Amino acid sequence: MTRTPVTRDGPGLDHPDDGSIPGPKGHIARIVAGSLASGVVAALLLVAAPFIQVQENDITGAVLWGFAVGWAMLAVLSVRFTDQPQRWAVVPAVFMGVSGLLLVAFGSGVNDALHWVWPPALLALTVWMVVQAHGQLRSRSRWLLVYPVIAVMALASVSAGFETVREHRDASAYPMAGQLIDVGGHRLHLHCTGSGSPTVVLQPGGGDMSSAMGWIAPAVAGHTRVCVYDSAGRGWSDASDLTQDGAQMMTDLHALLHRGHVPGPYVLAGHSFGGLYVRIFAAQYPDEVAGMVLIDSTGAHSPASTSAQSWGPDDILARVSVLASTSARLGVGRLFGLGYGSLPEQSADEVSAKIATSTSLRSTIDEFLQASASEHEAASLTEFGDKPLVVLTAGSGSDAAWMAAQNQTVSLSTNSVHRVVDGASHPDLILKQADAAVTAQAINDVVTSVRTNQPLR
């Protein structure tokens, strides 16, 4: 019997599953890799595109459009250049393209619906995609590329669904105390307790919210009226489209206090970055500030005369901020809820719930992007006269440069004291009960000095 040899190019070729040998119409593995990579590149280019607004809905929509391009390329190129057409890839392309269109076109109007509908729809889509890829893609790229991408999509759907449920539950579990007041296009949360004058206004540090003052506010409320608030995007406050450098934040705070019928004079107490902000407030509204407590405050940087916008983030950084904060929709923000367990239980739970949200994460990122601007703005306060000023410094973890900056800050007023809290770390001054009591006492001392017109001791 005569055997007919089978060559690699002959009609009897049995194509291997690993995709290592090109088929008669091309190499499917290269099409898969190139298409998926193109989707990532398209997403990045669209995020950076000037016609995409620097807002969460628009940035997220741009990312989805980019991924849609990748899946569409897989469908088209596999049909055109290979003998393994992946027509099923049209479905994820349409799903992501339409989702992106809804986000960009309708914005917040479809947010609530998409947050509930999108995760289960995406999960169902990933199951269907696995079935289709298993039946139609005969290449090792199925295991090396397509399945891992689908697994990430499935994980995103599950985590997004979990986050949506958690945020809904948290909204019921931690109702707002106080009121929301419009300060010009967005509302801020304000909560005042106690009675007496001067009114103490507590300014949380970078990334923190009003509930972080859970030990201090009650201790001060027994001595005078005390108000806590949340800056834009933090806690119960609305997000704002305005650049939230220190000057804008203090403009908002001033409007909040006046529209909330909280008249001065004020004793301002700011922790960490919050120390910069209260210095800016004192510079902007000197006649309304009677005293200050700077709680291990970040130092100001000169020159103060240069435009603060010089230190603001550029457009690309702003877009990266939105992109990073969007990850909180997938539950990433829950990882930042650590370290508040030493607060009263209710306060700790409120902080852990609220800082996990997308708006809070973006607010925090933007705050640190504006750090240089805020530091230079704070330098506009060059003297505080003879108004009472207490500078508190953590005794643990403060290096020589930090201590020198604290000593320099004391010189702002002729009626000032510098107190180093032995054994306390930077966060301890507000989070740990014993150290927070020292902070509260410093605030009460300034209040007493204002009332009696006597120097601090």
C-alpha positions as CSV (number, residue, x, y, z in Angstrom):
1,M,0.0,0.0,0.0
2,T,1.3,3.4,-0.9
3,R,1.0,6.1,1.7
4,T,0.6,9.8,0.8
5,P,2.8,12.0,3.0
6,V,1.0,14.8,4.8
7,T,2.9,18.1,4.8
8,R,2.5,21.2,7.0
9,D,0.8,23.0,4.2
10,G,-1.4,20.2,3.1
11,P,-5.2,19.9,3.5
12,G,-4.8,17.2,6.0
13,L,-3.1,19.5,8.7
14,D,-4.5,19.0,12.2
15,H,-3.9,22.3,13.8
16,P,-2.5,22.0,17.4
17,D,-4.4,23.6,20.2
18,D,-1.4,25.7,21.4
19,G,-1.6,28.0,18.4
20,S,2.2,27.6,17.8
21,I,1.8,26.7,14.1
22,P,0.1,29.3,11.9
23,G,-3.1,28.2,10.3
24,P,-3.9,28.8,6.6
25,K,-5.3,32.2,7.5
26,G,-3.1,33.5,10.2
27,H,-2.1,33.2,13.8
28,I,-5.0,33.5,16.2
29,A,-2.8,33.9,19.3
30,R,-1.3,37.0,17.9
31,I,-4.7,38.4,17.0
32,V,-5.9,37.8,20.5
33,A,-2.9,39.3,22.2
34,G,-2.8,42.3,19.8
35,S,-6.6,43.0,20.2
36,L,-6.6,42.8,24.0
37,A,-3.4,45.0,24.2
38,S,-5.0,47.5,21.8
39,G,-8.0,47.7,24.1
40,V,-5.8,48.7,27.0
41,V,-4.0,51.3,24.9
42,A,-7.2,52.7,23.5
43,A,-8.6,53.0,27.1
44,L,-5.5,55.0,28.2
45,L,-5.6,57.2,25.1
46,L,-9.3,58.0,25.6
47,V,-8.8,58.8,29.3
48,A,-6.2,61.3,28.3
49,A,-8.3,62.7,25.4
50,P,-9.2,66.5,25.9
51,F,-12.8,65.9,24.9
52,I,-13.3,63.6,27.9
53,Q,-14.3,65.6,31.0
54,V,-12.4,65.1,34.2
55,Q,-15.3,63.4,35.9
56,E,-15.8,59.9,37.2
57,N,-18.6,59.0,34.7
58,D,-16.7,60.3,31.7
59,I,-13.4,58.7,32.7
60,T,-15.1,55.4,33.4
61,G,-17.0,55.6,30.2
62,A,-13.8,56.3,28.3
63,V,-12.2,53.2,29.8
64,L,-15.1,51.0,28.8
65,W,-15.0,52.4,25.3
66,G,-11.3,51.5,25.1
67,F,-12.0,47.9,26.2
68,A,-14.9,47.7,23.7
69,V,-12.4,48.6,21.0
70,G,-10.2,45.6,22.0
71,W,-13.1,43.1,21.9
72,A,-14.4,44.5,18.6
73,M,-10.9,44.1,17.1
74,L,-10.8,40.5,18.2
75,A,-14.1,39.8,16.5
76,V,-13.2,41.6,13.2
77,L,-9.6,40.6,12.9
78,S,-10.2,36.9,13.7
79,V,-12.9,36.7,11.1
80,R,-10.8,38.5,8.5
81,F,-7.4,36.9,9.0
82,T,-7.8,33.5,10.8
83,D,-9.7,30.3,10.4
84,Q,-11.0,30.7,14.0
85,P,-13.6,33.5,13.8
86,Q,-14.4,34.8,17.3
87,R,-17.7,36.5,16.5
88,W,-18.8,36.2,20.2
89,A,-16.4,39.0,21.0
90,V,-18.9,41.4,19.5
91,V,-21.1,40.9,22.5
92,P,-18.7,42.2,25.2
93,A,-17.7,45.0,22.8
94,V,-21.4,46.2,22.5
95,F,-22.0,45.7,26.3
96,M,-19.0,47.9,27.2
97,G,-19.6,50.4,24.5
98,V,-23.2,50.9,25.4
99,S,-22.3,51.1,29.1
100,G,-19.7,53.8,28.4
101,L,-22.2,55.7,26.3
102,L,-24.8,55.7,29.0
103,L,-22.2,57.0,31.6
104,V,-20.9,59.8,29.4
105,A,-24.3,60.8,27.9
106,F,-26.4,60.7,31.1
107,G,-23.8,61.0,33.9
108,S,-25.1,60.7,37.4
109,G,-28.7,60.2,36.1
110,V,-27.9,56.5,35.4
111,N,-25.3,55.9,38.2
112,D,-27.7,54.4,40.7
113,A,-29.3,52.1,38.2
114,L,-25.9,51.0,36.7
115,H,-24.4,50.3,40.1
116,W,-27.2,47.7,40.7
117,V,-27.6,46.4,37.2
118,W,-24.1,46.4,35.8
119,P,-22.4,43.9,38.3
120,P,-24.8,41.0,37.8
121,A,-25.1,41.7,34.0
122,L,-21.3,41.6,33.8
123,L,-21.1,38.4,35.7
124,A,-23.6,36.7,33.4
125,L,-21.6,38.0,30.4
126,T,-18.4,36.5,31.7
127,V,-20.0,33.1,32.1
128,W,-21.3,33.2,28.6
129,M,-17.9,34.4,27.3
130,V,-16.1,31.4,28.9
131,V,-18.5,29.0,27.2
132,Q,-18.0,30.7,23.8
133,A,-14.2,30.9,24.1
134,H,-14.1,27.2,25.1
135,G,-16.0,26.2,22.0
136,Q,-14.5,28.5,19.4
137,L,-11.0,29.4,20.4
138,R,-8.5,26.5,19.8
139,S,-5.3,28.2,21.0
140,R,-3.2,28.3,24.0
141,S,-4.0,32.0,24.2
142,R,-7.4,31.0,25.5
143,W,-5.7,30.0,28.7
144,L,-2.9,32.5,28.8
145,L,-4.9,35.6,27.8
146,V,-8.7,35.3,27.3
147,Y,-9.5,33.3,30.5
148,P,-7.4,35.5,32.8
149,V,-9.1,38.7,31.3
150,I,-12.5,37.1,31.8
151,A,-11.6,36.1,35.4
152,V,-10.7,39.8,36.1
153,M,-14.0,40.9,34.7
154,A,-15.8,38.3,36.9
155,L,-13.9,39.5,40.0
156,A,-14.7,43.1,39.1
157,S,-18.4,42.2,38.8
158,V,-18.5,40.5,42.2
159,S,-16.5,43.1,44.1
160,A,-18.6,45.9,42.5
161,G,-21.8,44.2,43.5
162,F,-20.5,43.8,47.0
163,E,-19.5,47.4,47.2
164,T,-22.9,48.6,46.0
165,V,-24.6,46.5,48.7
166,R,-22.3,47.7,51.4
167,E,-22.7,51.4,50.5
168,H,-26.5,51.0,50.5
169,R,-26.3,49.3,53.9
170,D,-23.9,51.8,55.3
171,A,-26.2,54.7,54.3
172,S,-28.9,53.2,56.5
173,A,-26.6,52.1,59.4
174,Y,-24.9,55.5,59.7
175,P,-27.4,58.3,59.3
176,M,-26.1,61.9,59.3
177,A,-26.2,63.9,62.5
178,G,-26.4,67.7,61.8
179,Q,-27.4,69.3,58.5
180,L,-26.4,69.7,54.9
181,I,-25.9,73.3,53.8
182,D,-25.5,74.7,50.3
183,V,-22.3,76.7,50.0
184,G,-22.6,77.4,46.3
185,G,-23.3,74.5,44.0
186,H,-22.6,71.7,46.5
187,R,-23.7,71.0,50.1
188,L,-21.4,70.5,53.1
189,H,-22.2,68.6,56.3
190,L,-22.1,70.6,59.6
191,H,-22.8,69.4,63.1
192,C,-22.6,71.6,66.2
193,T,-23.0,70.7,69.8
194,G,-22.5,72.4,73.2
195,S,-23.1,76.1,73.9
196,G,-21.1,79.2,74.6
197,S,-18.6,81.5,72.9
198,P,-16.2,81.4,71.2
199,T,-17.2,78.6,68.9
200,V,-14.6,76.0,68.3
201,V,-14.3,74.7,64.7
202,L,-12.5,71.3,64.3
203,Q,-10.6,70.8,61.1
204,P,-9.7,67.1,60.4
205,G,-6.4,66.2,58.8
206,G,-5.7,65.0,55.3
207,G,-8.1,62.3,54.1
208,D,-10.1,62.4,57.4
209,M,-13.7,63.4,58.1
210,S,-15.7,64.8,61.0
211,S,-16.2,61.5,62.8
212,A,-12.4,61.3,63.3
213,M,-13.0,63.9,66.0
214,G,-15.1,61.4,68.0
215,W,-13.0,61.9,71.2
216,I,-12.4,65.6,70.9
217,A,-15.7,67.1,70.0
218,P,-17.6,65.8,73.1
219,A,-14.8,66.9,75.4
220,V,-14.9,70.4,74.0
221,A,-18.7,70.5,73.9
222,G,-18.8,70.4,77.7
223,H,-16.9,73.7,77.7
224,T,-18.3,75.7,74.7
225,R,-20.0,75.3,71.4
226,V,-18.1,73.1,69.0
227,C,-18.7,72.4,65.3
228,V,-17.4,69.6,63.1
229,Y,-17.8,69.5,59.4
230,D,-16.9,67.4,56.3
231,S,-15.1,69.0,53.4
232,A,-16.3,68.4,49.8
233,G,-16.5,64.8,48.9
234,R,-15.8,63.6,52.4
235,G,-18.2,62.1,54.9
236,W,-21.7,63.2,54.3
237,S,-20.8,66.2,52.1
238,D,-21.3,66.4,48.4
239,A,-18.4,66.3,46.0
240,S,-17.4,69.6,44.3
241,D,-16.2,70.3,40.8
242,L,-14.1,73.2,42.1
243,T,-10.4,72.7,42.8
244,Q,-10.1,71.9,46.5
245,D,-6.9,73.5,47.5
246,G,-6.8,75.1,51.0
247,A,-8.0,78.5,49.9
248,Q,-11.1,77.0,48.3
249,M,-11.8,74.7,51.2
250,M,-11.7,77.6,53.7
251,T,-13.9,79.7,51.4
252,D,-16.4,76.9,51.6
253,L,-16.0,76.6,55.3
254,H,-16.6,80.3,55.8
255,A,-19.8,80.1,53.7
256,L,-20.8,77.0,55.6
257,L,-20.5,78.7,59.0
258,H,-22.4,81.8,58.0
259,R,-25.1,80.0,56.1
260,G,-25.4,77.6,59.1
261,H,-25.9,80.6,61.4
262,V,-22.7,79.9,63.4
263,P,-21.3,83.4,64.1
264,G,-17.8,84.1,65.2
265,P,-15.5,84.6,66.9
266,Y,-14.0,81.2,66.2
267,V,-11.3,79.1,67.8
268,L,-9.9,76.9,65.0
269,A,-8.2,73.6,65.7
270,G,-6.6,71.7,62.8
271,H,-4.8,68.4,62.8
272,S,-2.0,67.6,60.4
273,F,-3.0,69.1,57.0
274,G,-5.9,70.7,58.8
275,G,-3.4,72.9,60.5
276,L,-2.6,74.4,57.1
277,Y,-6.2,75.0,56.4
278,V,-7.0,76.9,59.6
279,R,-3.9,79.1,59.0
280,I,-5.4,79.9,55.6
281,F,-8.8,80.7,57.2
282,A,-7.1,83.0,59.8
283,A,-5.3,84.8,57.0
284,Q,-8.5,85.2,54.9
285,Y,-10.8,86.2,57.8
286,P,-8.6,87.6,60.5
287,D,-11.4,89.5,62.3
288,E,-13.4,86.3,62.8
289,V,-10.6,84.2,64.4
290,A,-10.0,84.6,68.1
291,G,-7.5,81.7,68.7
292,M,-6.0,78.6,67.2
293,V,-4.7,75.1,68.1
294,L,-2.3,73.5,65.6
295,I,-2.3,69.8,66.3
296,D,1.0,68.4,64.9
297,S,0.4,70.6,61.9
298,T,2.0,70.4,58.6
299,G,4.4,73.3,58.0
300,A,3.7,76.2,55.6
301,H,6.1,76.9,52.7
302,S,7.1,80.3,51.4
303,P,7.0,82.3,49.1
304,A,3.3,83.0,49.7
305,S,3.1,85.6,47.0
306,T,3.3,83.2,44.1
307,S,0.0,82.0,42.5
308,A,-1.2,78.9,44.3
309,Q,-2.2,77.5,40.9
310,S,1.5,77.0,40.1
311,W,1.5,74.1,42.5
312,G,-1.8,72.6,41.5
313,P,-2.0,69.2,39.6
314,D,-2.0,69.3,35.8
315,D,-4.7,67.8,33.7
316,I,-3.1,64.3,33.5
317,L,-2.7,64.1,37.2
318,A,-6.3,65.1,37.7
319,R,-7.4,62.3,35.3
320,V,-5.2,59.8,37.1
321,S,-6.9,60.9,40.3
322,V,-10.3,60.2,38.9
323,L,-9.2,56.8,37.5
324,A,-7.7,55.8,40.8
325,S,-10.7,56.8,42.8
326,T,-13.0,54.9,40.6
327,S,-11.3,51.7,41.9
328,A,-13.4,52.3,45.1
329,R,-16.4,51.2,43.1
330,L,-14.8,47.8,43.2
331,G,-14.3,47.8,46.9
332,V,-10.7,48.9,47.0
333,G,-11.5,51.7,49.4
334,R,-12.4,49.2,52.1
335,L,-8.7,48.6,52.4
336,F,-8.3,52.2,53.8
337,G,-10.6,51.7,56.7
338,L,-7.9,50.5,59.0
339,G,-6.4,52.3,62.0
340,Y,-9.5,54.0,63.5
341,G,-10.5,51.3,66.0
342,S,-9.2,53.4,68.9
343,L,-12.0,55.9,68.3
344,P,-15.4,55.5,70.0
345,E,-17.2,52.5,68.2
346,Q,-19.8,54.6,66.4
347,S,-17.2,57.1,65.2
348,A,-14.8,54.4,64.0
349,D,-17.5,52.6,62.1
350,E,-18.6,55.8,60.4
351,V,-15.1,56.6,59.3
352,S,-14.5,53.1,58.0
353,A,-17.7,53.2,56.0
354,K,-17.4,56.7,54.6
355,I,-13.8,56.8,53.5
356,A,-14.3,53.6,51.5
357,T,-16.4,55.4,48.9
358,S,-15.3,56.6,45.4
359,T,-16.0,60.3,46.2
360,S,-14.0,60.2,49.4
361,L,-11.0,58.5,47.8
362,R,-11.0,61.0,45.0
363,S,-11.3,63.8,47.5
364,T,-8.3,62.5,49.4
365,I,-6.2,62.0,46.3
366,D,-7.0,65.5,45.1
367,E,-6.2,66.9,48.5
368,F,-2.7,65.6,48.4
369,L,-2.3,66.6,44.8
370,Q,-3.0,70.2,46.0
371,A,-0.6,69.9,49.0
372,S,2.0,72.3,47.6
373,A,-0.6,74.9,46.8
374,S,-2.1,74.6,50.3
375,E,1.3,74.8,52.0
376,H,2.1,78.1,50.1
377,E,-1.3,79.5,50.8
378,A,-0.8,78.9,54.5
379,A,2.4,80.9,54.5
380,S,0.2,84.0,53.9
381,L,-0.4,84.0,57.7
382,T,2.8,85.7,58.8
383,E,1.6,86.8,62.3
384,F,-1.2,86.2,64.7
385,G,-0.8,89.2,67.0
386,D,-1.4,88.4,70.6
387,K,-4.2,85.9,70.0
388,P,-3.8,82.7,71.9
389,L,-2.1,79.9,70.0
390,V,-1.2,76.4,71.2
391,V,1.1,74.3,69.1
392,L,0.8,70.6,69.9
393,T,3.6,68.2,68.7
394,A,3.6,64.4,68.9
395,G,6.5,63.3,71.0
396,S,6.9,60.0,69.1
397,G,8.1,60.0,65.5
398,S,8.9,63.7,65.2
399,D,12.4,64.3,63.8
400,A,14.5,67.4,64.2
401,A,13.2,69.2,61.1
402,W,9.6,68.6,62.1
403,M,10.3,69.9,65.6
404,A,12.1,73.0,64.2
405,A,9.0,73.7,62.0
406,Q,6.8,73.4,65.1
407,N,9.0,75.8,67.0
408,Q,8.9,78.3,64.2
409,T,5.1,78.1,64.1
410,V,4.9,79.2,67.8
411,S,6.4,82.5,66.8
412,L,3.3,83.5,64.9
413,S,1.8,84.8,68.1
414,T,3.1,86.6,71.2
415,N,0.6,84.7,73.3
416,S,1.6,81.1,72.4
417,V,2.8,77.9,73.9
418,H,4.4,74.8,72.5
419,R,3.4,71.5,74.1
420,V,5.1,68.2,73.2
421,V,2.9,65.2,74.0
422,D,5.3,62.5,75.2
423,G,4.7,59.1,73.8
424,A,2.0,60.2,71.4
425,S,2.3,59.6,67.6
426,H,0.9,61.9,64.9
427,P,-2.5,60.1,64.7
428,D,-2.7,59.4,68.4
429,L,-3.4,63.1,69.1
430,I,-6.9,62.7,67.8
431,L,-7.5,58.9,67.7
432,K,-6.4,57.7,71.1
433,Q,-8.5,58.7,74.1
434,A,-5.7,59.7,76.5
435,D,-3.8,61.7,73.9
436,A,-7.0,63.2,72.4
437,A,-7.8,64.4,76.0
438,V,-4.6,66.4,75.9
439,T,-5.7,67.9,72.6
440,A,-9.1,68.8,73.9
441,Q,-7.5,70.4,77.0
442,A,-5.4,72.6,74.7
443,I,-8.5,73.7,72.9
444,N,-10.3,74.5,76.1
445,D,-7.3,76.4,77.3
446,V,-7.4,78.7,74.2
447,V,-11.2,79.2,74.8
448,T,-10.5,80.2,78.4
449,S,-7.8,82.6,77.3
450,V,-10.2,84.2,74.8
451,R,-12.9,84.5,77.3
452,T,-10.8,86.0,80.1
453,N,-8.4,87.9,77.9
454,Q,-5.6,86.3,79.9
455,P,-2.4,84.9,78.4
456,L,-1.9,81.2,78.0
457,R,0.0,79.3,80.6
